[in-house]
Amino acid sequence: MTVKISEIIHSCMVKILGLSQEKKFHRFFNMSRNDFFFPINRSEKYTIIEIIMFKGRSLETKKKLIKSLIERIHNKLEISKIDIEIVIIESPNYNWGIRGVLGDELSLNYKVEV
């Protein structure tokens, strides 16, 4: 399941945000039932996706990303829409340190303002 959801997330990020195919990094926290408390009206497939990214994407782009993720996860993995929660967490690029460089000094091969 982890590989499949990673593929869905990445394909949406490439298509909607314009990231390159090589720009893929995900981490997963699979939790046992004893370590994960969630509402009683959710199933064992309850999934939370947190996307942390540079600030700058338009409201329309973020909505499109969220809607696309929900639809593709629901259709491809047969997870009920009520079991899918997505949050986008944005931070200004100057708050990042990546590969020894400050985020606002990085040379990116994609646009953030989409």
N, CA, C and O atoms as CSV, one atom per row, in Angstrom:
chain,resi,resn,atom,element,x,y,z
A,1,MET,N,N,0.822,-1.202,0.000
A,1,MET,CA,C,0.000,0.000,0.000
A,1,MET,C,C,0.860,1.258,0.000
A,1,MET,O,O,0.521,2.241,-0.659
A,2,THR,N,N,1.981,1.235,0.741
A,2,THR,CA,C,2.843,2.405,0.831
A,2,THR,C,C,3.381,2.803,-0.537
A,2,THR,O,O,3.405,3.986,-0.877
A,3,VAL,N,N,3.814,1.817,-1.324
A,3,VAL,CA,C,4.356,2.107,-2.656
A,3,VAL,C,C,3.273,2.699,-3.553
A,3,VAL,O,O,3.532,3.652,-4.288
A,4,LYS,N,N,2.080,2.154,-3.500
A,4,LYS,CA,C,0.990,2.632,-4.347
A,4,LYS,C,C,0.588,4.061,-3.995
A,4,LYS,O,O,0.379,4.885,-4.885
A,5,ILE,N,N,0.480,4.354,-2.720
A,5,ILE,CA,C,0.088,5.709,-2.333
A,5,ILE,C,C,1.207,6.701,-2.656
A,5,ILE,O,O,0.938,7.847,-3.014
A,6,SER,N,N,2.446,6.264,-2.530
A,6,SER,CA,C,3.575,7.119,-2.902
A,6,SER,C,C,3.522,7.450,-4.390
A,6,SER,O,O,3.755,8.595,-4.778
A,7,GLU,N,N,3.220,6.463,-5.221
A,7,GLU,CA,C,3.116,6.686,-6.662
A,7,GLU,C,C,2.002,7.671,-6.992
A,7,GLU,O,O,2.167,8.526,-7.862
A,8,ILE,N,N,0.872,7.558,-6.304
A,8,ILE,CA,C,-0.246,8.472,-6.523
A,8,ILE,C,C,0.137,9.888,-6.112
A,8,ILE,O,O,-0.095,10.837,-6.861
A,9,ILE,N,N,0.714,10.031,-4.941
A,9,ILE,CA,C,1.123,11.357,-4.460
A,9,ILE,C,C,2.101,11.984,-5.442
A,9,ILE,O,O,1.944,13.137,-5.842
A,10,HIS,N,N,3.105,11.216,-5.822
A,10,HIS,CA,C,4.135,11.763,-6.712
A,10,HIS,C,C,3.558,12.159,-8.074
A,10,HIS,O,O,3.890,13.222,-8.601
A,11,SER,N,N,2.709,11.324,-8.638
A,11,SER,CA,C,2.142,11.662,-9.947
A,11,SER,C,C,1.306,12.943,-9.878
A,11,SER,O,O,1.310,13.733,-10.823
A,12,CYS,N,N,0.598,13.154,-8.783
A,12,CYS,CA,C,-0.184,14.390,-8.611
A,12,CYS,C,C,0.733,15.601,-8.443
A,12,CYS,O,O,0.455,16.677,-8.972
A,13,MET,N,N,1.818,15.418,-7.707
A,13,MET,CA,C,2.765,16.525,-7.495
A,13,MET,C,C,3.442,16.917,-8.815
A,13,MET,O,O,3.665,18.099,-9.081
A,14,VAL,N,N,3.760,15.927,-9.620
A,14,VAL,CA,C,4.381,16.191,-10.928
A,14,VAL,C,C,3.382,16.911,-11.836
A,14,VAL,O,O,3.704,17.936,-12.436
A,15,LYS,N,N,2.183,16.370,-11.929
A,15,LYS,CA,C,1.176,16.916,-12.842
A,15,LYS,C,C,0.698,18.310,-12.427
A,15,LYS,O,O,0.596,19.203,-13.268
A,16,ILE,N,N,0.410,18.499,-11.160
A,16,ILE,CA,C,-0.240,19.741,-10.723
A,16,ILE,C,C,0.769,20.806,-10.293
A,16,ILE,O,O,0.585,21.988,-10.585
A,17,LEU,N,N,1.830,20.392,-9.604
A,17,LEU,CA,C,2.811,21.374,-9.128
A,17,LEU,C,C,3.979,21.552,-10.095
A,17,LEU,O,O,4.765,22.488,-9.954
A,18,GLY,N,N,4.096,20.669,-11.064
A,18,GLY,CA,C,5.170,20.794,-12.045
A,18,GLY,C,C,6.515,20.303,-11.552
A,18,GLY,O,O,7.548,20.676,-12.107
A,19,LEU,N,N,6.524,19.460,-10.505
A,19,LEU,CA,C,7.788,18.910,-10.031
A,19,LEU,C,C,8.314,17.909,-11.051
A,19,LEU,O,O,7.540,17.303,-11.793
A,20,SER,N,N,9.623,17.739,-11.085
A,20,SER,CA,C,10.207,16.771,-12.009
A,20,SER,C,C,10.009,15.359,-11.464
A,20,SER,O,O,9.776,15.177,-10.269
A,21,GLN,N,N,10.102,14.371,-12.336
A,21,GLN,CA,C,9.952,12.975,-11.928
A,21,GLN,C,C,10.982,12.601,-10.871
A,21,GLN,O,O,10.698,11.784,-9.995
A,22,GLU,N,N,12.161,13.182,-10.940
A,22,GLU,CA,C,13.237,12.844,-10.006
A,22,GLU,C,C,13.013,13.439,-8.614
A,22,GLU,O,O,13.635,12.998,-7.647
A,23,LYS,N,N,12.152,14.413,-8.507
A,23,LYS,CA,C,11.926,15.114,-7.230
A,23,LYS,C,C,10.881,14.364,-6.407
A,23,LYS,O,O,9.739,14.801,-6.265
A,24,LYS,N,N,11.306,13.231,-5.876
A,24,LYS,CA,C,10.373,12.407,-5.101
A,24,LYS,C,C,10.994,12.108,-3.747
A,24,LYS,O,O,12.042,11.470,-3.661
A,25,PHE,N,N,10.350,12.567,-2.708
A,25,PHE,CA,C,10.751,12.182,-1.357
A,25,PHE,C,C,9.512,12.175,-0.474
A,25,PHE,O,O,8.828,13.185,-0.308
A,26,HIS,N,N,9.252,11.011,0.080
A,26,HIS,CA,C,8.105,10.789,0.955
A,26,HIS,C,C,8.580,10.020,2.171
A,26,HIS,O,O,9.569,9.289,2.114
A,27,ARG,N,N,7.885,10.187,3.238
A,27,ARG,CA,C,8.115,9.344,4.409
A,27,ARG,C,C,6.759,8.918,4.939
A,27,ARG,O,O,5.781,9.664,4.877
A,28,PHE,N,N,6.726,7.711,5.457
A,28,PHE,CA,C,5.469,7.132,5.922
A,28,PHE,C,C,5.608,6.693,7.365
A,28,PHE,O,O,6.628,6.141,7.776
A,29,PHE,N,N,4.559,6.953,8.119
A,29,PHE,CA,C,4.493,6.530,9.508
A,29,PHE,C,C,3.320,5.558,9.629
A,29,PHE,O,O,2.185,5.971,9.863
A,30,ASN,N,N,3.599,4.290,9.469
A,30,ASN,CA,C,2.563,3.272,9.632
A,30,ASN,C,C,2.434,2.992,11.128
A,30,ASN,O,O,3.420,2.705,11.807
A,31,MET,N,N,1.235,3.078,11.616
A,31,MET,CA,C,1.026,2.960,13.053
A,31,MET,C,C,0.115,1.783,13.378
A,31,MET,O,O,-0.815,1.472,12.634
A,32,SER,N,N,0.395,1.149,14.480
A,32,SER,CA,C,-0.480,0.076,14.936
A,32,SER,C,C,-1.756,0.691,15.513
A,32,SER,O,O,-1.783,1.860,15.898
A,33,ARG,N,N,-2.774,-0.097,15.560
A,33,ARG,CA,C,-4.073,0.381,16.078
A,33,ARG,C,C,-3.926,0.948,17.489
A,33,ARG,O,O,-4.626,1.898,17.839
A,34,ASN,N,N,-3.046,0.395,18.292
A,34,ASN,CA,C,-2.850,0.869,19.669
A,34,ASN,C,C,-2.169,2.232,19.737
A,34,ASN,O,O,-2.232,2.906,20.765
A,35,ASP,N,N,-1.522,2.639,18.656
A,35,ASP,CA,C,-0.785,3.905,18.642
A,35,ASP,C,C,-1.460,4.989,17.807
A,35,ASP,O,O,-0.907,6.076,17.639
A,36,PHE,N,N,-2.638,4.706,17.289
A,36,PHE,CA,C,-3.289,5.644,16.381
A,36,PHE,C,C,-4.760,5.752,16.754
A,36,PHE,O,O,-5.544,4.843,16.479
A,37,PHE,N,N,-5.128,6.847,17.371
A,37,PHE,CA,C,-6.510,7.070,17.782
A,37,PHE,C,C,-7.184,7.969,16.760
A,37,PHE,O,O,-6.662,9.030,16.417
A,38,PHE,N,N,-8.330,7.550,16.280
A,38,PHE,CA,C,-9.043,8.335,15.289
A,38,PHE,C,C,-10.548,8.180,15.505
A,38,PHE,O,O,-10.981,7.291,16.238
A,39,PRO,N,N,-11.344,9.041,14.869
A,39,PRO,CA,C,-12.800,9.009,15.088
A,39,PRO,C,C,-13.405,7.646,14.796
A,39,PRO,O,O,-12.924,6.917,13.929
A,40,ILE,N,N,-14.447,7.310,15.513
A,40,ILE,CA,C,-15.072,5.986,15.385
A,40,ILE,C,C,-15.721,5.775,14.017
A,40,ILE,O,O,-15.957,4.631,13.627
A,41,ASN,N,N,-16.010,6.837,13.286
A,41,ASN,CA,C,-16.639,6.668,11.974
A,41,ASN,C,C,-15.611,6.539,10.845
A,41,ASN,O,O,-15.959,6.679,9.672
A,42,ARG,N,N,-14.349,6.271,11.194
A,42,ARG,CA,C,-13.299,6.022,10.206
A,42,ARG,C,C,-12.952,4.532,10.231
A,42,ARG,O,O,-13.154,3.856,11.239
A,43,SER,N,N,-12.433,4.034,9.120
A,43,SER,CA,C,-12.104,2.618,9.037
A,43,SER,C,C,-10.612,2.387,9.296
A,43,SER,O,O,-9.866,3.323,9.587
A,44,GLU,N,N,-10.201,1.140,9.187
A,44,GLU,CA,C,-8.791,0.765,9.341
A,44,GLU,C,C,-7.924,1.394,8.249
A,44,GLU,O,O,-6.700,1.425,8.373
A,45,LYS,N,N,-8.545,1.890,7.189
A,45,LYS,CA,C,-7.801,2.511,6.081
A,45,LYS,C,C,-7.620,4.020,6.263
A,45,LYS,O,O,-7.083,4.691,5.381
A,46,TYR,N,N,-8.058,4.543,7.382
A,46,TYR,CA,C,-7.944,5.982,7.646
A,46,TYR,C,C,-6.524,6.453,7.371
A,46,TYR,O,O,-5.564,5.901,7.909
A,47,THR,N,N,-6.394,7.475,6.532
A,47,THR,CA,C,-5.091,7.942,6.069
A,47,THR,C,C,-5.005,9.455,6.179
A,47,THR,O,O,-5.901,10.175,5.740
A,48,ILE,N,N,-3.916,9.926,6.770
A,48,ILE,CA,C,-3.651,11.357,6.853
A,48,ILE,C,C,-2.415,11.632,6.004
A,48,ILE,O,O,-1.389,10.969,6.152
A,49,ILE,N,N,-2.523,12.606,5.124
A,49,ILE,CA,C,-1.396,13.010,4.283
A,49,ILE,C,C,-1.066,14.454,4.616
A,49,ILE,O,O,-1.922,15.333,4.518
A,50,GLU,N,N,0.183,14.698,5.010
A,50,GLU,CA,C,0.667,16.048,5.281
A,50,GLU,C,C,1.692,16.395,4.203
A,50,GLU,O,O,2.669,15.674,4.000
A,51,ILE,N,N,1.454,17.494,3.526
A,51,ILE,CA,C,2.363,17.951,2.484
A,51,ILE,C,C,3.020,19.226,2.980
A,51,ILE,O,O,2.350,20.229,3.224
A,52,ILE,N,N,4.324,19.178,3.125
A,52,ILE,CA,C,5.085,20.339,3.585
A,52,ILE,C,C,5.820,20.901,2.378
A,52,ILE,O,O,6.582,20.189,1.725
A,53,MET,N,N,5.593,22.176,2.080
A,53,MET,CA,C,6.202,22.752,0.890
A,53,MET,C,C,6.422,24.252,1.040
A,53,MET,O,O,5.892,24.897,1.945
A,54,PHE,N,N,7.225,24.781,0.120
A,54,PHE,CA,C,7.459,26.221,0.089
A,54,PHE,C,C,6.129,26.948,-0.102
A,54,PHE,O,O,5.241,26.472,-0.808
A,55,LYS,N,N,6.012,28.088,0.527
A,55,LYS,CA,C,4.863,28.959,0.338
A,55,LYS,C,C,4.947,29.569,-1.063
A,55,LYS,O,O,6.036,29.891,-1.539
A,56,GLY,N,N,3.802,29.724,-1.715
A,56,GLY,CA,C,3.805,30.394,-3.007
A,56,GLY,C,C,2.802,29.857,-4.009
A,56,GLY,O,O,2.499,30.533,-4.992
A,57,ARG,N,N,2.276,28.658,-3.788
A,57,ARG,CA,C,1.294,28.131,-4.733
A,57,ARG,C,C,-0.039,28.849,-4.548
A,57,ARG,O,O,-0.384,29.273,-3.445
A,58,SER,N,N,-0.770,28.974,-5.631
A,58,SER,CA,C,-2.062,29.656,-5.573
A,58,SER,C,C,-3.098,28.782,-4.863
A,58,SER,O,O,-2.946,27.564,-4.768
A,59,LEU,N,N,-4.132,29.421,-4.376
A,59,LEU,CA,C,-5.239,28.710,-3.741
A,59,LEU,C,C,-5.828,27.684,-4.707
A,59,LEU,O,O,-6.123,26.554,-4.318
A,60,GLU,N,N,-5.996,28.081,-5.957
A,60,GLU,CA,C,-6.551,27.189,-6.970
A,60,GLU,C,C,-5.673,25.946,-7.154
A,60,GLU,O,O,-6.190,24.834,-7.255
A,61,THR,N,N,-4.365,26.127,-7.198
A,61,THR,CA,C,-3.438,25.004,-7.367
A,61,THR,C,C,-3.520,24.056,-6.177
A,61,THR,O,O,-3.549,22.838,-6.356
A,62,LYS,N,N,-3.558,24.602,-4.971
A,62,LYS,CA,C,-3.628,23.748,-3.774
A,62,LYS,C,C,-4.940,22.974,-3.722
A,62,LYS,O,O,-4.946,21.797,-3.362
A,63,LYS,N,N,-6.039,23.613,-4.071
A,63,LYS,CA,C,-7.328,22.923,-4.105
A,63,LYS,C,C,-7.317,21.812,-5.147
A,63,LYS,O,O,-7.823,20.717,-4.903
A,64,LYS,N,N,-6.742,22.096,-6.302
A,64,LYS,CA,C,-6.655,21.103,-7.368
A,64,LYS,C,C,-5.827,19.896,-6.916
A,64,LYS,O,O,-6.180,18.753,-7.206
A,65,LEU,N,N,-4.730,20.155,-6.208
A,65,LEU,CA,C,-3.883,19.078,-5.701
A,65,LEU,C,C,-4.653,18.210,-4.703
A,65,LEU,O,O,-4.637,16.984,-4.807
A,66,ILE,N,N,-5.311,18.826,-3.761
A,66,ILE,CA,C,-6.065,18.087,-2.743
A,66,ILE,C,C,-7.180,17.258,-3.393
A,66,ILE,O,O,-7.335,16.076,-3.088
A,67,LYS,N,N,-7.939,17.870,-4.272
A,67,LYS,CA,C,-9.039,17.150,-4.935
A,67,LYS,C,C,-8.513,15.978,-5.757
A,67,LYS,O,O,-9.093,14.892,-5.738
A,68,SER,N,N,-7.428,16.194,-6.468
A,68,SER,CA,C,-6.843,15.132,-7.286
A,68,SER,C,C,-6.353,13.975,-6.423
A,68,SER,O,O,-6.574,12.811,-6.758
A,69,LEU,N,N,-5.692,14.290,-5.321
A,69,LEU,CA,C,-5.220,13.244,-4.411
A,69,LEU,C,C,-6.382,12.428,-3.855
A,69,LEU,O,O,-6.329,11.198,-3.844
A,70,ILE,N,N,-7.413,13.096,-3.402
A,70,ILE,CA,C,-8.571,12.392,-2.838
A,70,ILE,C,C,-9.200,11.475,-3.883
A,70,ILE,O,O,-9.471,10.308,-3.599
A,71,GLU,N,N,-9.433,11.991,-5.081
A,71,GLU,CA,C,-10.063,11.189,-6.134
A,71,GLU,C,C,-9.214,9.987,-6.524
A,71,GLU,O,O,-9.726,8.874,-6.639
A,72,ARG,N,N,-7.926,10.208,-6.728
A,72,ARG,CA,C,-7.056,9.110,-7.183
A,72,ARG,C,C,-6.858,8.065,-6.090
A,72,ARG,O,O,-6.842,6.869,-6.382
A,73,ILE,N,N,-6.708,8.490,-4.844
A,73,ILE,CA,C,-6.554,7.529,-3.744
A,73,ILE,C,C,-7.837,6.719,-3.586
A,73,ILE,O,O,-7.802,5.500,-3.420
A,74,HIS,N,N,-8.958,7.414,-3.641
A,74,HIS,CA,C,-10.259,6.739,-3.536
A,74,HIS,C,C,-10.451,5.720,-4.666
A,74,HIS,O,O,-10.826,4.575,-4.413
A,75,ASN,N,N,-10.196,6.133,-5.898
A,75,ASN,CA,C,-10.437,5.272,-7.058
A,75,ASN,C,C,-9.416,4.142,-7.197
A,75,ASN,O,O,-9.791,3.012,-7.513
A,76,LYS,N,N,-8.157,4.423,-6.970
A,76,LYS,CA,C,-7.110,3.424,-7.205
A,76,LYS,C,C,-6.889,2.490,-6.018
A,76,LYS,O,O,-6.534,1.326,-6.201
A,77,LEU,N,N,-7.098,2.995,-4.808
A,77,LEU,CA,C,-6.821,2.181,-3.622
A,77,LEU,C,C,-8.083,1.763,-2.881
A,77,LEU,O,O,-8.021,1.060,-1.872
A,78,GLU,N,N,-9.231,2.204,-3.395
A,78,GLU,CA,C,-10.519,1.873,-2.793
A,78,GLU,C,C,-10.587,2.264,-1.315
A,78,GLU,O,O,-11.072,1.512,-0.469
A,79,ILE,N,N,-10.094,3.443,-1.044
A,79,ILE,CA,C,-10.202,4.013,0.302
A,79,ILE,C,C,-11.355,5.022,0.264
A,79,ILE,O,O,-11.398,5.894,-0.604
A,80,SER,N,N,-12.262,4.899,1.189
A,80,SER,CA,C,-13.406,5.803,1.254
A,80,SER,C,C,-12.919,7.247,1.423
A,80,SER,O,O,-11.931,7.504,2.111
A,81,LYS,N,N,-13.618,8.169,0.794
A,81,LYS,CA,C,-13.242,9.578,0.909
A,81,LYS,C,C,-13.284,10.058,2.359
A,81,LYS,O,O,-12.522,10.947,2.738
A,82,ILE,N,N,-14.162,9.478,3.166
A,82,ILE,CA,C,-14.228,9.882,4.573
A,82,ILE,C,C,-12.964,9.455,5.335
A,82,ILE,O,O,-12.676,9.986,6.408
A,83,ASP,N,N,-12.220,8.503,4.780
A,83,ASP,CA,C,-11.002,8.009,5.411
A,83,ASP,C,C,-9.737,8.723,4.923
A,83,ASP,O,O,-8.628,8.329,5.285
A,84,ILE,N,N,-9.894,9.757,4.114
A,84,ILE,CA,C,-8.738,10.473,3.565
A,84,ILE,C,C,-8.744,11.900,4.091
A,84,ILE,O,O,-9.714,12.635,3.906
A,85,GLU,N,N,-7.658,12.284,4.745
A,85,GLU,CA,C,-7.492,13.667,5.195
A,85,GLU,C,C,-6.152,14.171,4.683
A,85,GLU,O,O,-5.134,13.487,4.786
A,86,ILE,N,N,-6.168,15.373,4.132
A,86,ILE,CA,C,-4.962,15.961,3.546
A,86,ILE,C,C,-4.800,17.363,4.089
A,86,ILE,O,O,-5.763,18.127,4.153
A,87,VAL,N,N,-3.582,17.702,4.482
A,87,VAL,CA,C,-3.283,19.063,4.906
A,87,VAL,C,C,-2.022,19.514,4.188
A,87,VAL,O,O,-1.052,18.763,4.084
A,88,ILE,N,N,-2.041,20.735,3.700
A,88,ILE,CA,C,-0.857,21.348,3.105
A,88,ILE,C,C,-0.308,22.336,4.120
A,88,ILE,O,O,-1.015,23.234,4.579
A,89,ILE,N,N,0.944,22.160,4.460
A,89,ILE,CA,C,1.627,23.042,5.404
A,89,ILE,C,C,2.676,23.817,4.605
A,89,ILE,O,O,3.579,23.226,4.014
A,90,GLU,N,N,2.549,25.120,4.593
A,90,GLU,CA,C,3.462,25.952,3.817
A,90,GLU,C,C,4.391,26.746,4.735
A,90,GLU,O,O,4.022,27.163,5.833
A,91,SER,N,N,5.592,26.931,4.242
A,91,SER,CA,C,6.575,27.717,4.973
A,91,SER,C,C,7.377,28.530,3.958
A,91,SER,O,O,7.694,28.026,2.880
A,92,PRO,N,N,7.706,29.772,4.286
A,92,PRO,CA,C,8.529,30.558,3.362
A,92,PRO,C,C,9.854,29.848,3.100
A,92,PRO,O,O,10.411,29.210,3.993
A,93,ASN,N,N,10.353,29.962,1.872
A,93,ASN,CA,C,11.567,29.236,1.505
A,93,ASN,C,C,12.774,29.621,2.356
A,93,ASN,O,O,13.691,28.815,2.514
A,94,TYR,N,N,12.796,30.833,2.907
A,94,TYR,CA,C,13.936,31.230,3.736
A,94,TYR,C,C,13.959,30.504,5.085
A,94,TYR,O,O,14.943,30.600,5.818
A,95,ASN,N,N,12.894,29.786,5.415
A,95,ASN,CA,C,12.863,28.997,6.653
A,95,ASN,C,C,13.432,27.591,6.461
A,95,ASN,O,O,13.460,26.804,7.406
A,96,TRP,N,N,13.876,27.275,5.269
A,96,TRP,CA,C,14.361,25.938,4.949
A,96,TRP,C,C,15.885,25.938,4.802
A,96,TRP,O,O,16.485,26.932,4.393
A,97,GLY,N,N,16.479,24.827,5.138
A,97,GLY,CA,C,17.884,24.556,4.849
A,97,GLY,C,C,17.945,23.237,4.106
A,97,GLY,O,O,17.606,22.192,4.662
A,98,ILE,N,N,18.372,23.276,2.857
A,98,ILE,CA,C,18.351,22.086,2.003
A,98,ILE,C,C,19.720,21.924,1.343
A,98,ILE,O,O,20.222,22.841,0.694
A,99,ARG,N,N,20.311,20.750,1.520
A,99,ARG,CA,C,21.626,20.448,0.931
A,99,ARG,C,C,22.666,21.506,1.305
A,99,ARG,O,O,23.532,21.839,0.496
A,100,GLY,N,N,22.581,22.028,2.517
A,100,GLY,CA,C,23.550,23.004,2.996
A,100,GLY,C,C,23.313,24.428,2.526
A,100,GLY,O,O,24.157,25.301,2.729
A,101,VAL,N,N,22.166,24.668,1.897
A,101,VAL,CA,C,21.858,25.995,1.352
A,101,VAL,C,C,20.521,26.454,1.921
A,101,VAL,O,O,19.627,25.640,2.154
A,102,LEU,N,N,20.388,27.745,2.141
A,102,LEU,CA,C,19.093,28.290,2.561
A,102,LEU,C,C,18.107,28.186,1.403
A,102,LEU,O,O,18.481,28.344,0.241
A,103,GLY,N,N,16.865,27.923,1.724
A,103,GLY,CA,C,15.843,27.714,0.707
A,103,GLY,C,C,15.683,28.861,-0.268
A,103,GLY,O,O,15.404,28.633,-1.445
A,104,ASP,N,N,15.853,30.085,0.195
A,104,ASP,CA,C,15.697,31.222,-0.712
A,104,ASP,C,C,16.934,31.446,-1.583
A,104,ASP,O,O,16.949,32.351,-2.417
A,105,GLU,N,N,17.965,30.631,-1.394
A,105,GLU,CA,C,19.171,30.719,-2.222
A,105,GLU,C,C,19.288,29.522,-3.172
A,105,GLU,O,O,20.241,29.427,-3.945
A,106,LEU,N,N,18.324,28.622,-3.107
A,106,LEU,CA,C,18.340,27.433,-3.963
A,106,LEU,C,C,18.024,27.784,-5.407
A,106,LEU,O,O,17.252,28.702,-5.683
A,107,SER,N,N,18.621,27.053,-6.306
A,107,SER,CA,C,18.271,27.120,-7.717
A,107,SER,C,C,17.353,25.937,-7.995
A,107,SER,O,O,17.788,24.787,-7.948
A,108,LEU,N,N,16.106,26.213,-8.281
A,108,LEU,CA,C,15.110,25.158,-8.480
A,108,LEU,C,C,14.856,24.925,-9.967
A,108,LEU,O,O,14.943,25.854,-10.770
A,109,ASN,N,N,14.546,23.699,-10.325
A,109,ASN,CA,C,14.204,23.392,-11.718
A,109,ASN,C,C,12.687,23.340,-11.911
A,109,ASN,O,O,12.204,22.718,-12.858
A,110,TYR,N,N,11.955,23.972,-11.043
A,110,TYR,CA,C,10.510,24.070,-11.137
A,110,TYR,C,C,10.063,25.387,-10.525
A,110,TYR,O,O,10.803,26.014,-9.768
A,111,LYS,N,N,8.849,25.800,-10.858
A,111,LYS,CA,C,8.302,27.045,-10.312
A,111,LYS,C,C,7.502,26.769,-9.065
A,111,LYS,O,O,6.796,25.764,-8.984
A,112,VAL,N,N,7.604,27.650,-8.093
A,112,VAL,CA,C,6.808,27.537,-6.875
A,112,VAL,C,C,5.497,28.310,-7.062
A,112,VAL,O,O,4.461,27.908,-6.534
A,113,GLU,N,N,5.540,29.386,-7.789
A,113,GLU,CA,C,4.355,30.230,-7.979
A,113,GLU,C,C,3.513,29.694,-9.125
A,113,GLU,O,O,3.530,30.230,-10.233
A,114,VAL,N,N,2.765,28.611,-8.833
A,114,VAL,CA,C,1.866,28.033,-9.846
A,114,VAL,C,C,0.449,28.032,-9.332
A,114,VAL,O,O,-0.461,27.587,-10.032
